[in-house]
Amino acid sequence: MSMIKVFDVAGSAVSSQSQRLNVVASNLANADSVAGPDGQPYKARHVVFATQQTGDPAAAGVRVTGIVTDQTPGRRTFDPKHPMADGEGYVTTSNVNVVEEMVNMISASRSYQTSVEVMNTAKTLLLKTLTLGS
Amino acid sequence: MTDKLDGLLGFHAEALKLRARRQELLAANLANGDTPHYKAVDFKFADALRAATGAQATGAPAPTDALARTRPGHIASPARMANGTETLYRTPVQPSVDGNTVDMDVERAQFADNAVRYEAALQFLNHHIKTLLAASSQG
């Protein structure tokens, strides 16, 4: 029953991709945020993936090692009537690139689907193995 | 009696074990499709099965491309399976900038192919078991 490990590996991929989707959702939700709780405009976040060793050198899972914030400066729009406008009349919004985030979302959802399919296949095979000889 | 059973079922049992192992490796490749610097792995099924069953296929040459370590300073191959078969890194067709060598199309095709072959090995085993049961329940 060594194929049980497939569930660990594919499960790690599913949880990592769902975390990536979470981050994308947060970025998209805050795409137009002017200021966060600290008064600073929202900074886009990105997950960092790394291989996770599971004791077996070849069959490795994946995990999120960290979440980094994008340090590119936020977009500045001229709107002197806005309450958050600075002395020159500019409002700084988040640095989220919506197109990039949409691409990220599609990629994450495809990878998630693949992992679910992997688990489904492994499940079918294991169930068939359980009925061997009957 | 048991050695005869082994002879009958052993080959397909070994094949099933190796198929399960390969399914694991392919699942790991698919899971790491987005991991930077991950290198896709696989092994040569025919060589592994030959090594596991000890059968020398007629006319097929023994694997000669395994890395030989002739000096103490030589680095061993990364991973060796229990029966001595090497896991190898896949040669990328379209390398990506982040150093990842997982080609989703190749891996998914291999995954589906391996799943079907696993089921085939199961069917062969099932058939043999059914034959044995039929033989032992007669008379």
Interface residues (C-beta under 8 A of the other chain):
Chain A: S2 M3 K5 V6 V9 A10 S12 A13 Q17 R20 F49 A50 T51 D56 P57 A58 A59 A60 G61 V62 S107 A108 S111 T114 S115 V118 T121 A122 T124 L125 K128 T129 L132 G133
Chain B: L16 K17 A20 R21 Q23 E24 L25 A27 A28 L30 A31 N32 G33 D34 T35 P36 H37 Y38 V41 P78 A79 M81 T87 M104 R108 F111 A112 A115 Y118 E119 L122 L125 N126 I129 K130 L133
